[in-house]
């Protein structure tokens, strides 16, 4: 993954430093993982060896000259002196603003060297050089502004000032400033222009970023939207879906399991959008402000809501399953040749609005449409943050800010498909190209503490799960809890539903327990612990799990060998511990321990306490379902491992609590 998630495919990257002898190369797209190729940059050429012309259609034959062609041409319209030429439309696309955007990028890519060399002799040790690290998506506009700044020959304390701009992925700068290592950036910039203030808060929350930077303002803004193929958007409107559906309904449609009544991810709308219709794609929240913003959005919507913690865990799992290597890869999935996945789900993507503008500008086979949810969204605000404590550099940075905030820069960012910091959209935005000129509502910005807490939750919840599920098959599990439904059947159904929530890289196994199921042993293994997608003979482990669920039966007159089973499971999971997973046990029971020849509660607690290793933690979570459950007893065991015990009275509560148990993680 390149980390440059918000870069138009045609934007330049890694432009040379001021005064450098090498010309820049052309960025090959948001998924380009490499650096600049060796040698100097050369403009692309056609197969015939001619220089590539971005404005010539290679598949159109030249018009034949001659009087007939000239006669067929309509007479030219004469414009008044000073009047502007109206923008040209090609295939319904407004070419004027698009041509301006391409021209801006080409000028920036091919002319940055010239901008850097026009500093009017501002060089040498006496010059005040401000190092600027800028996010790739807005870099073309910032480089042009820096060129104007350098040409103006500003002075600070009697010394000339100049800006040196580097195009740098925000996650790399954040890694450096947070003291977490080096990810391609070794020099602390004097001015940092990431794509989002979330990066600044993430650095501040690390406690290693030093004093909070002075933020002068934003260069450009773009909201995070849900992009979908135009054909899918038309289908939804035909179904009666509102123009602005809620995030809750959209996330439910992207869920990986059927929603139960009152479940934490159940839609609250009119139910027009079918569940599990979408395959949601999101850039990696650990490396992308768009992905990070998706988590903040989910946190804001679910904060304080019933089942909010479990709901957030469900959103994290959905995002984790749909992490894309880049925004370009998200849009590639819209190609009709790719289409729906095996589960018959349509691809949708969380992307910056500006990236959707760039995608549609390339006139793809399947254009995208931006969906602006009713509750609002998060914005990528591209803040200008002064990191340097040097008085002269800070002064030069404030002078540079004037160039970044002037009308010329505003026009440049709009040509790239951004809104101004105030929300004004480019003139090219219209329903014809899938975009709305009206600015969507901005959700409140999260605090530094909220950003830190949310990203810690992501780091924990996005870990793969390695879990041993254990179901009680003692005689009392045959009692009916609803018409025609026994307690065991209800438990198995919940486990089946839970299985559909888990991706193929989840490691899962299944035991059952009662008393003396295998000789003197109170438990029996049905499926070994391993990846759900792994083949075991002619079937995958997931299929083996489903088959095992279908064959589970109650042991008539069987008692509950709870303590013996818990200790055996804990020892097994500790012995086979894998550090790259959350290692846990999920035990389902309807009663208390009933095994006269087995260990006591005190012996069980002593064993768990003695064997628990905080460096190799194994969580125990327990579900009690029935009047005979001693929740205090279960809780004493579970909490020794930082797990918990839950008691449910209805099948709906069992599913909600199951999701909550899946969200359990060891505190960092």
C-alpha positions in Angstrom: 0.0 0.0 0.0 1.4 3.4 -1.0 -0.4 5.4 1.7 -1.3 8.1 -0.8 -4.9 7.3 -0.6 -6.4 10.6 -1.7 -4.3 11.4 -4.8 -5.8 11.8 -8.2 -4.2 9.3 -10.6 -2.8 12.1 -12.7 -1.3 14.1 -9.9 2.5 14.6 -9.4 4.4 13.2 -6.4 7.8 13.7 -4.8 8.7 16.9 -6.6 12.3 18.1 -6.4 13.5 20.4 -3.7 14.1 24.0 -4.4 17.3 24.3 -6.5 17.5 20.6 -7.2 18.9 19.6 -10.5 16.4 16.8 -11.3 13.0 17.4 -12.8 10.0 15.6 -11.2 8.4 12.5 -12.5 4.7 11.9 -13.1 2.8 10.1 -10.3 1.3 6.9 -11.7 -1.7 6.7 -9.4 -2.8 6.3 -5.9 -1.7 2.7 -5.9 1.8 3.3 -7.1 4.0 1.7 -4.4 7.3 2.8 -5.8 9.4 5.9 -5.7 10.7 7.9 -8.6 12.3 5.9 -11.4 16.0 6.2 -12.0 17.2 9.0 -14.2 15.5 12.1 -15.3 11.8 12.4 -15.9 10.7 12.0 -19.5 7.3 12.9 -20.9 5.2 9.9 -22.0 5.2 9.1 -25.7 2.9 7.3 -28.1 3.7 4.0 -29.8 5.0 6.0 -32.7 7.5 7.8 -30.4 5.7 11.1 -30.5 5.2 13.1 -27.3 1.9 12.3 -25.6 -0.8 15.0 -25.9 -3.3 14.9 -23.0 -5.8 16.8 -25.0 -5.8 14.7 -28.2 -8.1 11.8 -28.6 -5.9 9.0 -30.0 -8.8 6.9 -31.3 -10.3 9.7 -33.5 -9.2 10.1 -37.1 -8.3 13.7 -38.2 -11.1 15.5 -39.9 -10.6 15.8 -43.7 -9.8 19.2 -44.9 -11.7 20.9 -47.7 -14.6 23.1 -48.5 -17.3 20.6 -47.6 -16.0 20.3 -44.1 -15.6 24.0 -43.8 -19.1 24.5 -45.1 -20.6 22.1 -42.6 -18.9 24.0 -39.7 -21.3 26.5 -38.0 -20.2 30.1 -38.1 -17.9 31.3 -35.3 -19.6 33.3 -32.5 -17.8 36.6 -31.9 -17.1 37.5 -28.3 -17.0 41.0 -26.9 -13.5 42.2 -25.9 -12.6 40.9 -22.5 -15.4 38.2 -22.5 -14.5 34.8 -21.3 -14.6 31.7 -23.6 -17.4 29.5 -22.4 -16.3 26.1 -21.1 -16.5 23.3 -23.7 -18.5 20.1 -23.0 -17.4 16.7 -24.3 -19.8 13.8 -23.7 -21.7 15.8 -21.1 -18.5 16.6 -19.1 -17.6 20.2 -18.5 -14.2 20.4 -20.1 -13.2 23.9 -19.0 -12.7 23.2 -15.3 -11.3 19.7 -16.1 -8.8 21.1 -18.6 -7.8 23.6 -15.9 -7.2 20.9 -13.4 -5.1 18.8 -15.8 -3.2 22.0 -16.8 -2.6 22.8 -13.2 -1.1 19.4 -12.5 0.9 19.3 -15.7 2.3 22.8 -15.0 3.1 21.7 -11.4 4.7 18.5 -12.5 6.7 19.8 -15.4 7.3 23.3 -14.0 8.1 22.9 -10.3 11.8 23.1 -11.1 11.2 26.5 -12.8 9.2 27.7 -9.8 12.0 26.6 -7.5 14.6 28.4 -9.5 12.8 31.7 -9.6 13.7 32.7 -6.0 15.5 35.8 -7.2 18.8 34.7 -5.7 17.3 33.8 -2.3 19.8 31.2 -1.4 22.8 30.5 0.8 23.2 30.1 4.5 21.6 33.4 5.3 18.3 32.5 3.7 15.3 31.5 5.9 14.3 28.2 4.3 10.9 26.8 5.4 10.6 23.0 4.9 7.0 22.2 4.0 5.6 18.6 4.0 2.3 18.5 2.1 -0.2 15.7 1.5 0.0 14.4 -2.1 -3.6 15.2 -3.0 -3.3 19.0 -2.5 0.4 19.2 -3.4 0.0 20.7 -6.9 -1.8 23.8 -5.5 0.6 24.2 -2.6 3.7 24.0 -4.9 2.2 26.7 -7.1 1.6 28.9 -4.1 5.1 28.3 -2.8 6.4 29.4 -6.2 4.5 32.7 -6.0 5.8 33.1 -2.4 9.4 32.5 -3.5 9.0 34.9 -6.5 7.8 37.7 -4.1 11.2 37.7 -2.3 9.7 38.1 1.2 12.1 39.0 4.1 12.1 38.0 7.7 14.3 39.9 10.1 16.3 41.3 7.1 16.8 37.8 5.6 15.1 36.5 2.4 12.6 33.7 2.9 11.9 30.8 0.7 9.8 27.6 0.9 10.9 24.1 0.0 8.0 21.8 -0.6 8.1 18.0 -0.3 5.1 15.8 -1.2 4.9 13.4 1.7 2.3 10.9 2.9 0.7 12.2 6.2 1.0 8.8 7.9 4.8 8.9 7.4 5.1 12.3 9.0 2.8 11.3 11.9 4.9 8.2 12.5 8.0 10.4 12.7 6.5 13.0 15.0 4.9 10.4 17.3 8.3 8.9 17.9 7.1 5.5 16.6 10.0 5.2 14.1 10.7 6.2 10.5 8.4 5.4 7.6 10.2 7.1 4.7 10.5 10.5 6.4 13.6 11.4 8.5 13.4 15.2 8.6 10.9 17.0 10.8 9.2 19.6 8.6 8.8 23.3 9.6 5.3 23.4 8.2 3.0 20.4 7.8 0.0 20.3 5.6 -1.6 16.8 6.1 -5.0 16.0 4.5 -6.8 16.1 7.9 -6.5 17.6 11.4 -7.0 14.0 12.6 -3.3 13.4 12.1 -2.4 16.4 14.2 -4.6 15.1 17.0 -3.2 11.6 16.7 0.3 13.0 17.1 -0.8 15.2 20.0 -2.4 12.2 21.7 0.8 10.2 21.5 2.4 12.5 24.0 5.6 12.7 21.9 4.7 15.4 19.4 6.0 18.3 21.6 4.0 21.5 22.0 0.8 21.7 20.0 1.5 23.3 16.6 0.0 26.6 15.6 -2.7 25.9 13.0 -3.0 28.9 10.6 -6.1 27.6 8.8 -7.0 25.1 6.0 -6.0 25.1 2.4 -8.8 23.0 1.0 -11.7 20.9 2.2 -13.3 17.7 0.9 -16.0 15.6 2.7 -15.9 11.9 3.0 -18.7 10.4 0.9 -20.1 7.0 0.0 -19.3 6.4 -3.6 -21.3 3.8 -5.5 -21.6 2.9 -9.2 -24.1 5.0 -11.0 -26.1 1.9 -12.0 -26.5 0.9 -8.4 -27.6 4.4 -7.4 -30.3 4.3 -10.1 -31.5 0.9 -8.8 -31.8 2.2 -5.2 -33.7 5.3 -6.3 -36.1 3.0 -8.2 -36.6 1.1 -5.0 -37.6 4.3 -3.3 -34.4 5.0 -1.4 -34.2 8.6 -0.2 -31.7 10.9 -1.9 -29.9 11.2 1.5 -30.2 7.9 3.3 -28.9 7.6 6.9 -25.4 6.3 7.7 -27.1 3.8 10.0 -29.0 2.3 7.1 -26.0 2.4 4.8 -23.8 0.7 7.3 -26.5 -1.9 8.0 -26.6 -2.6 4.2 -22.9 -3.1 4.3 -23.0 -5.4 7.4 -21.7 -9.0 7.2 -24.6 -10.6 9.0 -28.4 -10.4 9.0 -29.6 -7.9 11.5 -31.8 -9.1 14.3 -34.5 -7.0 15.8 -32.9 -4.4 18.1 -29.4 -5.5 17.1 -26.7 -2.9 17.4 -26.3 -2.5 13.6 -29.9 -2.8 12.7 -31.2 0.0 10.4 -33.5 2.5 11.7 -34.8 3.8 8.4 -37.7 2.5 6.3 -35.8 -0.6 5.3 -35.8 0.3 1.6 -32.1 -0.7 1.2 -31.8 -4.5 1.5 -29.4 -5.8 4.2 -26.1 -7.1 3.0 -26.5 -5.4 -0.4 -23.1 -3.6 -0.3 -19.5 -4.7 -0.1 -18.0 -1.8 1.7 -14.4 -0.7 0.8 -12.4 1.7 3.0 -8.8 2.8 3.0 -6.7 1.5 5.9 -7.5 3.7 8.9 -4.0 3.2 10.2 -2.6 4.9 7.1 -5.4 7.0 5.7 -7.4 10.0 7.0 -10.4 8.7 5.0 -10.3 5.4 6.9 -9.6 7.2 10.2 -12.6 9.5 9.5 -14.8 6.5 8.9 -14.0 5.3 12.4 -14.7 8.7 13.9 -18.0 8.9 12.0 -19.0 5.5 13.4 -18.0 6.5 16.9 -20.0 9.7 16.7 -23.1 8.0 15.4 -23.0 5.2 18.0 -21.8 7.2 21.0 -24.3 6.8 23.8 -26.6 4.6 21.8 -27.9 1.3 23.2 -25.5 -1.4 22.2 -23.1 1.2 20.9 -19.9 -0.6 21.9 -21.0 -3.8 20.2 -22.2 -1.8 17.2 -18.8 -0.1 16.9 -17.1 -3.5 17.0 -19.4 -4.6 14.1 -18.4 -1.5 12.1 -14.8 -2.2 12.7 -15.1 -5.8 11.5 -16.9 -4.6 8.4 -14.2 -2.0 7.7 -11.4 -4.5 8.4 -12.9 -7.0 5.9 -13.1 -4.2 3.3 -9.7 -2.5 3.7 -8.5 -1.5 0.2 -4.9 -0.8 -0.7 -5.7 2.6 -2.2 -8.6 4.8 -3.3 -7.7 3.8 -6.9 -8.3 0.1 -5.9 -11.7 1.1 -4.4 -12.8 2.6 -7.8 -11.3 -0.3 -9.8 -13.9 -2.5 -8.1 -16.6 -0.5 -9.9 -15.5 -1.9 -13.2 -18.4 -3.9 -14.7 -15.9 -6.7 -15.5 -15.3 -7.0 -11.7 -19.0 -6.5 -10.6 -20.5 -8.1 -7.6 -18.7 -10.6 -5.3 -19.6 -14.2 -4.7 -22.0 -13.1 -2.1 -23.9 -11.1 -4.7 -23.0 -7.8 -3.0 -22.3 -4.6 -4.9 -19.1 -2.6 -4.3 -19.4 0.7 -2.6 -16.5 2.8 -1.2 -15.8 5.5 1.4 -13.7 8.1 -0.4 -13.0 11.8 -0.4 -15.3 13.7 -2.6 -12.3 15.1 -4.5 -11.1 11.6 -5.4 -14.6 10.8 -6.9 -14.3 14.0 -8.9 -10.9 12.8 -10.3 -12.3 9.4 -11.0 -15.3 10.6 -13.0 -13.1 13.1 -14.9 -11.3 10.1 -16.5 -14.7 9.1 -18.0 -14.7 5.5 -16.7 -16.9 2.8 -18.1 -19.0 2.9 -14.8 -19.1 6.4 -13.4 -19.5 6.9 -9.6 -22.1 8.8 -7.7 -21.5 10.5 -4.3 -24.1 9.7 -1.6 -24.3 12.4 1.1 -25.9 10.8 4.2 -28.5 12.8 6.1 -26.6 13.0 9.4 -23.6 14.7 7.8 -20.0 13.6 7.4 -16.4 14.2 8.3 -14.3 16.6 6.3 -10.6 16.4 5.3 -9.6 20.0 6.1 -5.9 20.1 5.0 -4.7 22.3 7.9 -1.5 24.4 7.7 0.4 23.6 10.9 3.6 25.4 12.0 5.8 22.9 13.8 9.0 24.9 13.9 9.8 26.8 17.1 12.4 28.9 15.3 11.2 32.6 15.3 12.3 33.4 11.8 10.9 30.2 10.3 7.6 30.7 12.1 7.5 34.2 10.7 8.2 33.0 7.2 5.5 30.4 7.6 3.0 33.0 8.3 4.0 34.9 5.2 3.7 31.7 3.2 0.2 31.3 4.7 -0.9 34.5 2.9 0.0 32.8 -0.5 -1.8 29.7 0.6 -4.9 31.6 1.5 -5.1 33.9 -1.5 -7.6 33.8 -4.4 -5.2 32.1 -6.8 -4.7 29.1 -4.5 -8.5 28.9 -3.9 -8.9 28.7 -7.7 -6.2 26.1 -7.9 -7.7 23.8 -5.2 -11.1 24.0 -6.9 -9.5 23.0 -10.2 -8.3 19.9 -8.4 -11.8 19.0 -7.3 -11.6 20.4 -3.7 -14.0 22.7 -2.0 -12.7 25.9 -0.5 -12.3 25.8 3.3 -15.7 27.6 3.5 -17.3 24.7 1.5 -17.7 26.4 -1.9 -17.7 23.7 -4.6 -16.0 23.9 -8.0 -18.2 25.1 -10.8 -17.9 21.6 -12.4 -19.9 19.9 -9.5 -23.3 18.8 -10.7 -25.7 15.8 -10.7 -24.4 15.1 -14.2 -21.0 14.1 -12.8 -22.3 12.5 -9.6 -21.6 15.4 -7.2 -23.6 18.0 -5.4 -22.5 21.6 -5.2 -24.3 22.0 -1.9 -21.9 21.4 1.0 -22.9 18.5 3.3 -23.3 19.0 7.0 -20.1 18.7 8.9 -20.2 16.4 12.0 -18.5 17.9 15.1 -14.7 17.4 15.1 -13.6 14.8 17.7 -11.3 15.8 20.5 -7.7 14.6 20.8 -8.8 12.1 23.5 -11.5 10.8 21.3 -9.1 10.3 18.3 -6.6 8.5 20.5 -9.3 6.3 22.1 -10.9 5.4 18.7 -7.6 4.5 17.1 -6.6 2.4 20.1 -9.9 0.6 19.7 -9.2 0.1 16.0 -5.8 -1.3 16.8 -7.3 -3.8 19.2 -10.5 -4.7 17.4 -8.9 -5.1 14.0 -6.7 -7.9 15.3 -7.7 -11.2 14.0 -9.7 -13.4 16.4 -8.5 -16.9 17.5 -11.3 -18.4 19.5 -12.4 -21.7 21.0 -16.2 -21.9 21.2 -17.6 -24.4 23.8 -21.3 -25.3 24.0 -23.0 -26.9 27.0 -24.9 -30.1 25.9 -26.1 -31.2 29.4 -29.6 -32.5 29.8 -31.1 -29.2 30.9 -30.2 -27.6 27.5 -33.2 -29.6 26.1 -35.7 -27.3 27.9 -37.8 -25.1 25.6 -37.2 -21.3 25.7 -39.8 -20.5 22.9 -42.5 -22.5 21.1 -40.7 -25.3 19.3 -37.2 -24.0 20.3 -35.0 -25.6 22.9 -32.2 -23.8 24.8 -29.6 -25.7 22.8 -31.2 -24.8 19.5 -31.3 -21.2 20.4 -27.6 -21.2 21.4 -26.6 -23.0 18.2 -28.5 -20.6 16.0 -26.7 -17.6 17.7 -23.4 -19.4 17.2 -24.3 -19.9 13.5 -25.2 -16.2 13.1 -22.0 -15.3 14.8 -20.0 -17.5 12.4 -21.2 -15.3 9.5 -19.7 -12.2 11.2 -16.2 -13.7 11.1 -13.8 -13.4 8.1 -12.0 -16.4 6.7 -8.7 -15.5 8.5 -10.4 -15.9 11.9 -9.2 -19.0 13.7 -12.1 -20.9 15.3 -12.7 -24.3 16.9 -15.6 -26.0 18.5 -16.0 -28.1 21.6 -19.0 -29.4 23.5 -19.2 -30.3 27.2 -21.3 -32.1 29.8 -20.0 -34.9 31.9 -18.0 -38.0 30.7 -18.4 -37.2 27.0 -15.2 -39.0 26.1 -14.4 -41.6 28.8 -13.7 -39.6 32.0 -13.4 -36.3 30.1 -16.2 -33.8 30.3 -15.5 -32.3 26.9 -15.2 -33.4 23.3 -13.6 -31.6 20.3 -15.8 -31.3 17.2 -13.6 -29.0 15.1 -10.0 -28.1 15.7 -9.0 -24.5 16.1 -7.7 -23.0 12.8 -8.5 -20.6 10.0 -12.1 -20.7 8.8 -11.0 -20.5 5.2 -8.6 -23.5 5.5 -9.6 -26.6 3.7 -10.0 -29.8 5.8 -10.3 -32.5 3.2 -13.2 -31.7 0.9 -14.6 -28.8 2.9 -13.4 -25.6 4.6 -13.3 -25.3 8.4 -16.2 -22.9 8.1 -18.3 -25.6 6.4 -17.1 -28.1 9.0 -18.3 -25.8 11.8 -21.8 -25.5 10.2 -22.0 -29.2 9.8 -20.9 -29.7 13.5 -23.6 -27.2 14.6 -26.2 -29.2 12.8 -25.2 -32.4 14.6 -24.9 -31.2 18.1 -27.3 -33.0 20.4 -28.1 -32.9 24.1 -26.6 -35.7 26.3 -29.6 -37.1 28.1 -29.3 -37.0 31.9 -25.8 -35.3 31.4 -24.6 -33.0 34.1 -22.4 -29.8 33.8 -18.7 -30.4 34.0 -18.0 -26.6 33.9 -14.8 -26.2 35.9 -13.0 -29.1 34.4 -13.8 -27.9 30.9 -12.8 -24.3 31.6 -9.4 -25.3 32.9 -8.7 -27.7 30.0 -9.7 -25.1 27.4 -7.6 -22.4 29.1 -4.6 -24.6 29.1 -5.1 -25.6 25.5 -5.4 -22.0 24.3 -2.4 -20.8 26.3 -0.3 -23.7 25.0 -1.2 -22.9 21.4 -1.2 -19.1 21.8 -0.6 -16.9 18.7 0.6 -13.3 19.4 -0.9 -11.9 16.2 -4.4 -12.8 17.3 -6.8 -12.1 20.1 -6.8 -15.5 21.8 -10.1 -16.2 23.6 -12.6 -18.8 24.9 -16.4 -18.4 24.5 -18.3 -20.7 26.7 -22.1 -21.2 26.6 -24.0 -22.7 29.5 -27.4 -22.8 31.2 -26.3 -23.7 34.7 -23.8 -24.0 37.4 -21.1 -26.7 37.8 -22.5 -30.1 38.6 -19.6 -32.5 38.7 -19.1 -34.0 42.1 -15.8 -35.7 41.2 -14.4 -32.6 39.5 -12.5 -29.6 40.8 -14.0 -27.0 43.0 -14.5 -23.3 42.3 -11.6 -22.4 44.5 -9.3 -24.9 42.7 -10.4 -23.5 39.3 -9.8 -19.9 40.3 -6.4 -20.8 41.7 -5.4 -22.6 38.5 -6.5 -19.7 36.2 -4.8 -17.2 38.5 -1.6 -19.2 38.5 -1.5 -19.9 34.8 -2.6 -16.5 33.5 0.2 -14.8 31.6 -0.3 -11.1 30.8 2.3 -11.5 28.0 0.3 -14.3 26.5 -3.3 -13.4 27.5 -6.2 -15.7 26.9 -9.6 -14.1 27.5 -12.5 -16.2 28.9 -16.0 -14.9 28.1 -19.1 -16.8 29.3 -22.7 -16.8 28.4 -25.3 -17.9 30.8 -28.8 -18.6 29.6 -31.4 -19.8 32.1 -32.6 -19.5 35.7 -30.0 -21.9 37.1 -27.0 -19.8 36.0 -24.8 -18.5 38.8 -23.5 -15.3 37.2 -21.3 -14.4 40.1 -19.5 -17.8 39.8 -19.0 -17.3 36.0 -17.8 -13.7 36.5 -15.2 -14.7 39.1 -13.6 -17.0 36.5 -13.9 -14.7 33.5 -12.6 -11.6 35.2 -9.3 -13.2 36.2 -8.5 -13.1 32.4 -10.0 -9.6 31.8 -13.0 -11.3 30.2 -16.6 -11.2 31.5 -19.8 -13.1 32.0 -23.1 -12.3 30.4 -26.7 -13.5 31.2 -29.4 -13.4 28.5 -33.1 -14.1 28.9 -34.2 -13.9 25.2 -32.6 -15.0 21.9 -32.3 -11.4 20.9 -30.3 -10.5 24.0 -28.1 -13.5 23.4 -27.1 -12.1 19.9 -26.5 -8.6 21.2 -24.3 -9.9 24.0 -22.5 -12.2 21.6 -21.5 -9.1 19.6 -20.4 -7.4 22.8 -18.2 -10.4 23.7 -16.6 -10.3 20.3 -15.7 -6.7 21.0 -13.8 -7.7 24.2 -10.1 -7.1 23.9 -7.2 -7.0 26.3 -6.6 -3.4 27.4 -3.3 -2.0 26.0 
